[in-house]
Amino acid sequence: MLPSQVKLFINNRDWSANTRRTAQAALKAFFGWAKKFNYIQSDPTANLPAVVGKAKATEPVTRAEVQAALKKAPDDTVKLMLRLTADAGLSVSEISLVRPRDLNERGGDLWVHVFGKGSSERDVRLIPELADALRNISGEYIFPGRIDGHVSPAYVVKLISRTLPKGVTSEHLRLSYKSAGSSSGRGWRKGEPFHAPEDLSFVEHPDLTDSDALQQHLRRIARDLDRDPAAAIGACKELLETIFKSVLDARGVVHGKGPKFETFPQLFEMVDKALDLREKSVPGNADASAGIRTAMKGLAQTVEGIGTVRNKIGTGHGHEASPAERRHSRLVFNATVAVAEFISDSWLPSDHPENPLVVTAALV
């Protein structure tokens, strides 16, 4: 074969730059071997120019493609493989080796210890329904097979690929988890609450003194929002209570002392006064401020409602059974976010020049 023939063979194909580069490398390896052992006199690939052009970046699958794949899956086994890829970010090597006994609960989260290529190991956080699905499977491996008791990564690729559009691979599916946020990977799933618990801005406030507790409440909400609505409602109330007390501590307002502890609505009233939420809600615009004060009355009623719902159907008061439903927990959670975000946005950092504590110190 002449060099011109090799070049024509490579270029006269409807290949991507990456495929062309791979083909040329394979040809160079073959003809290099043939020349080395004197099967040919000259290597026709020796002076081939490098393939130019950038390989197309791998794109994550869309929500519609994931849903279509789940509908196309022939059985629960393939559906679970799809979910572990798109909803937990597991590689096909990790999926082939996953075991029920590697599930554990830690810090309010559900985890699975997985093994990948090159003896790599890592802990992956799971959403509750995935963890429940793994728990309900008996045996040594989730996906039993003929390779030391488990399926091969290649077989996982084969099963997943059958459910995906042409040209879409399991790696594209895995990227849908990463693009949705690696803390939960639930961005594509149908029926998400309006607010994703892991994407809330108030957790980043610099003066939040009890961020660990806040993160724990958020993990519990994310875990129980659909599975245990009563528990999620209880965690929502506790989350707001943590924020209220952090604000009061930062402002030097005494609370939780005396003959009686403040009620949940009373804590909010104290926060309202500490941050001056109503009086200076829209500087320079009295009419708008009046409107905000009216909205703040509604916000106060929302806080009172959250406390009442928690006391009646949420966890924390020894109820044996709760009539709380998924719609109730989602309503309470979204209302909780509205209150928490407004407080956080109105809560000036301790070093902010307009913070009352900074102003007072400057006057002294």
Salt bridges, closest charged atoms under 4 A:
ASP87 OD2 - ARG83 NH2 2.95
ASP87 OD2 - ARG189 NE 3.71
GLU94 OE2 - ARG122 NE 2.69
ASP102 OD2 - ARG99 NE 2.80
GLU105 OE2 - ARG223 NH1 3.23
ASP109 OD2 - ARG125 NH1 3.02
ASP109 OD2 - ARG219 NE 3.21
GLU121 OE1 - HIS113 NE2 2.65
ASP123 OD1 - HIS113 ND1 2.74
GLU129 OE2 - ARG189 NH1 2.58
ASP132 OD1 - ARG135 NH1 3.10
ASP132 OD1 - ARG227 NH1 3.81
GLU140 OE2 - ARG99 NH1 3.71
GLU140 OE2 - ARG101 NH2 2.84
GLU192 OE2 - ARG186 NE 3.79
GLU192 OE2 - ARG189 NH2 3.06
GLU198 OE1 - ARG186 NH2 3.35
ASP224 OD2 - ARG223 NH2 3.12
ASP224 OD1 - ARG227 NH2 3.41
ASP226 OD1 - ARG326 NE 3.37
ASP226 OD1 - ARG330 NH2 2.86
GLU238 OE1 - HIS217 ND1 3.79
GLU241 OE1 - LYS237 NZ 3.39
ASP249 OD1 - HIS255 NE2 2.84
ASP272 OD2 - ARG278 NE 2.36
GLU325 OE1 - ARG327 NE 2.67
